[in-house]
Amino acid sequence: MTAPRCCVIVPSYNSGPRYEQTIQELLALNVPLYTVVDGSTDQSDRFLDSIQSPDLIVIREKINQGKGAAVFIGMQKALEGQFTHALIMDADGQHPVNVVLPFFELSQKNPEALILGKPLFGCEAPWLRRLGHAIANFWVHLETGGIKIQDSLFGFRLYPLHESCKILSSISTGKGYDLETQLAVRLVWAGFSTINVEVPVRYFEQKEGGISHFRYWKDNLLLIHCHLTLLREKIKIELSKGSRKPGI
C-alpha cells in the first residue's frame, strides 16, 4: 500500500471567536487543511478571506446541513485532492492542535487503521456529557462485539477517506451528530482495525468563547435512533451468518 496522504478537515457552523485561533494554529503546523463553513451566520468565518496559504482550502455552504453532512463534503473534496486519510477536529478549540502530527505519524505506520481519539475530560466537562458518552459507549460495544471503539462520540478522529466516503454515500443517516457513531461502527464492520488514543478535551464557558450546538433532546433522540438502526442491522448480520449451512 502507498504511504498515506493525510489532511485535516474542520467543519464550522457559527463557531465563534475560537474558530480563527484553531485555523491559525493548524496552519502553523504546515498541514493540508480543509475547512467547511456550513451556512454560518455569525460572521466568525470572515477572517478566512484574508488568509493567503496554499495549505488552506475553504468550502462554503450557503445552508446549514449539519455536522455530518459538512464533514462528508470535506471528505469528498479531500478525496478529489488525492488525500487518503483525513483527521476531523472541531472548530471551537475543544480539541488540541498539538495532537494532530502524532495522529498523522500513527497513520503512516498503520494505514489500514481507524485512529480514534478517546477524550480525557477536564473537571469543567458537564456531567451530562460524561453520562451521555458512557451510555453511548455501552451500545457501541454491543454493536461491534467488544471495545474496539473506546469512545463513540468524540469527534477527534483520523478516517480512511475512500471507505468512509463509500459508507456515507450508501446510507441516508450520519448527517448530524450521529456521524461519529455511524461511521466508526460501520468501518469496524468493514474490517478496519482501531487504535484508540487518549486526547485531552476542554469545554469552554460562554464567557471564554465556548459554543455548543448540541441540542440535548433532538440530538439524543437522533443518537437513540442511530443505535436502534445499527443494532437491527447487527442482528440481521448475525442471523444471516447463523442461517448459512456449511457445504457438503
C-alpha positions in Angstrom: 0.0 0.0 0.0 1.2 3.5 -0.8 2.0 5.8 2.0 -1.0 7.7 3.4 -1.5 11.3 2.4 -3.2 13.0 5.4 -5.1 16.2 5.8 -7.2 17.9 8.4 -10.9 18.7 8.0 -12.5 21.3 10.2 -16.3 21.8 9.9 -17.7 25.0 11.2 -21.1 26.4 12.0 -21.3 29.6 14.0 -18.1 28.6 15.8 -17.5 31.9 17.5 -14.1 33.6 18.3 -12.1 30.4 18.8 -12.5 29.4 15.2 -9.8 31.7 13.9 -7.4 30.6 16.6 -8.0 27.0 15.7 -7.3 27.6 12.0 -4.2 29.7 12.7 -2.7 27.1 15.0 -3.3 24.4 12.3 -1.7 26.5 9.6 1.3 26.9 11.8 1.8 23.1 11.6 2.0 23.4 7.8 -0.5 20.6 7.3 -3.1 20.5 4.4 -6.3 21.9 5.7 -9.9 21.9 4.5 -12.5 23.9 6.4 -16.2 23.7 5.6 -18.2 26.7 6.6 -21.6 25.1 6.9 -24.0 28.0 6.4 -22.6 30.2 9.2 -24.4 33.4 10.0 -22.3 34.8 12.9 -19.5 36.2 10.7 -17.0 34.0 12.5 -15.5 33.0 9.2 -14.7 36.5 7.9 -11.1 36.1 8.8 -10.7 33.4 6.2 -10.9 35.9 3.4 -7.6 37.5 4.5 -5.6 34.2 4.7 -3.2 33.5 1.9 -2.0 30.0 2.3 -1.5 27.1 -0.1 -2.3 24.7 2.7 -5.9 26.1 3.2 -8.9 25.2 1.2 -12.2 26.9 2.2 -15.5 25.3 1.3 -18.6 27.5 1.9 -22.1 26.1 2.0 -25.0 28.6 1.8 -27.3 26.5 4.0 -26.5 24.7 7.3 -26.7 21.0 6.6 -25.4 19.5 9.9 -22.0 18.4 11.1 -22.0 15.0 9.5 -23.0 16.5 6.1 -20.3 19.1 6.4 -17.6 16.5 7.2 -18.8 14.4 4.3 -18.5 17.4 1.9 -14.9 18.0 3.2 -14.1 14.3 2.8 -15.2 14.3 -0.8 -13.1 17.4 -1.6 -10.1 15.9 0.2 -10.5 12.6 -1.8 -10.6 14.6 -5.0 -7.3 16.3 -3.8 -5.7 12.8 -3.8 -5.6 12.5 0.0 -6.1 9.1 1.5 -6.8 9.9 5.2 -8.4 12.9 7.0 -8.3 13.9 10.6 -11.6 15.5 11.7 -11.5 18.1 14.5 -13.8 20.7 16.0 -13.5 24.4 15.1 -14.2 25.7 18.6 -10.9 25.0 20.3 -12.0 22.0 22.3 -9.6 19.7 20.6 -5.8 20.2 21.0 -3.9 21.0 17.8 -0.6 19.5 19.2 -2.0 16.0 18.8 -2.5 16.4 15.0 1.0 15.4 13.9 1.2 12.4 16.3 -2.0 11.1 14.7 -0.5 11.6 11.2 2.5 9.6 12.3 0.3 6.8 13.6 -1.5 6.7 10.3 1.8 6.4 8.4 2.7 3.4 10.5 -0.9 1.9 10.4 -2.5 2.9 7.1 -5.3 0.3 7.5 -6.4 1.5 10.9 -9.1 3.9 12.1 -7.4 6.1 14.7 -9.8 7.2 17.4 -9.5 9.9 20.0 -10.5 8.9 23.5 -11.4 12.0 25.5 -9.7 12.9 28.7 -12.3 15.1 30.3 -11.3 18.1 32.5 -13.2 19.0 35.7 -15.2 21.6 33.7 -16.8 18.9 31.5 -20.6 18.8 32.0 -21.7 15.7 33.8 -24.5 15.1 31.3 -21.8 14.9 28.6 -19.8 12.3 30.5 -23.0 10.3 31.1 -24.0 10.5 27.5 -20.6 9.2 26.4 -20.8 6.3 28.8 -24.3 5.2 27.7 -23.4 5.6 24.0 -20.2 3.5 24.5 -22.2 0.7 26.1 -24.4 0.4 23.0 -21.5 0.6 20.6 -19.7 -2.2 22.4 -22.7 -4.3 21.7 -22.8 -3.3 18.0 -19.1 -4.1 17.5 -18.8 -7.1 19.7 -16.2 -5.6 22.0 -14.4 -2.4 23.0 -12.8 -1.7 19.6 -14.3 1.8 19.8 -13.5 3.2 23.3 -15.5 6.4 22.8 -18.3 6.5 20.2 -19.0 10.3 20.3 -15.6 12.0 20.3 -15.0 14.0 17.1 -11.2 13.9 17.0 -10.6 11.1 14.6 -8.5 10.1 11.6 -10.5 8.3 9.0 -9.6 6.4 5.8 -11.2 8.6 3.1 -12.1 6.1 0.3 -14.0 3.7 2.5 -15.6 6.5 4.7 -17.0 8.2 1.6 -18.3 4.9 0.3 -20.1 4.2 3.5 -21.6 7.7 3.9 -22.7 7.6 0.3 -24.6 4.3 1.0 -26.6 5.5 4.0 -29.2 8.2 4.5 -28.1 8.8 8.1 -24.9 10.3 9.5 -25.6 13.8 8.5 -25.7 15.3 12.0 -24.1 14.4 15.4 -24.7 10.7 14.6 -21.7 10.8 12.2 -19.1 9.6 14.6 -21.1 6.6 15.7 -22.4 5.6 12.3 -19.0 5.8 10.6 -16.9 4.2 13.2 -19.2 1.3 13.7 -19.5 0.7 10.0 -15.8 0.9 9.4 -15.2 -1.7 12.1 -17.9 -3.9 10.4 -15.9 -3.4 7.1 -12.9 -4.9 8.8 -10.8 -1.9 9.8 -8.7 -2.2 12.9 -8.8 0.6 15.5 -6.2 2.4 17.5 -7.6 4.4 20.5 -5.5 7.3 21.7 -6.2 9.5 24.7 -6.8 13.1 23.8 -7.4 16.0 26.3 -10.7 17.8 25.6 -11.7 21.2 27.1 -15.1 22.6 27.5 -15.0 26.4 27.4 -17.6 28.5 29.2 -19.6 31.0 27.2 -17.6 33.9 28.6 -14.5 32.2 27.2 -15.9 31.9 23.7 -17.4 28.4 24.2 -20.2 27.5 21.9 -22.2 24.3 21.6 -24.8 23.5 19.0 -25.7 20.1 20.5 -29.4 20.0 21.2 -29.9 17.6 24.1 -33.4 16.4 23.3 -33.3 16.4 19.5 -29.8 15.1 19.1 -30.1 12.5 21.8 -33.2 11.2 20.0 -31.1 11.1 16.9 -28.5 9.1 18.6 -31.1 6.7 20.0 -32.4 6.1 16.5 -28.9 5.6 15.3 -28.2 2.8 17.8 -31.5 1.2 17.1 -30.7 1.1 13.4 -27.2 -0.3 14.0 -28.4 -2.9 16.4 -31.1 -4.0 14.0 -28.5 -4.3 11.2 -26.1 -6.2 13.6 -28.8 -8.7 14.4 -29.6 -9.2 10.7 -25.9 -9.8 10.0 -25.6 -12.3 12.9 -28.8 -14.1 11.9 -27.5 -14.3 8.3 -24.3 -15.9 9.4 -26.2 -18.4 11.6 -28.5 -19.4 8.8 -25.7 -20.3 6.4 -25.2 -24.1 6.2 -21.7 -25.5 5.7 -21.1 -27.0 2.3 -21.4 -30.8 2.0 
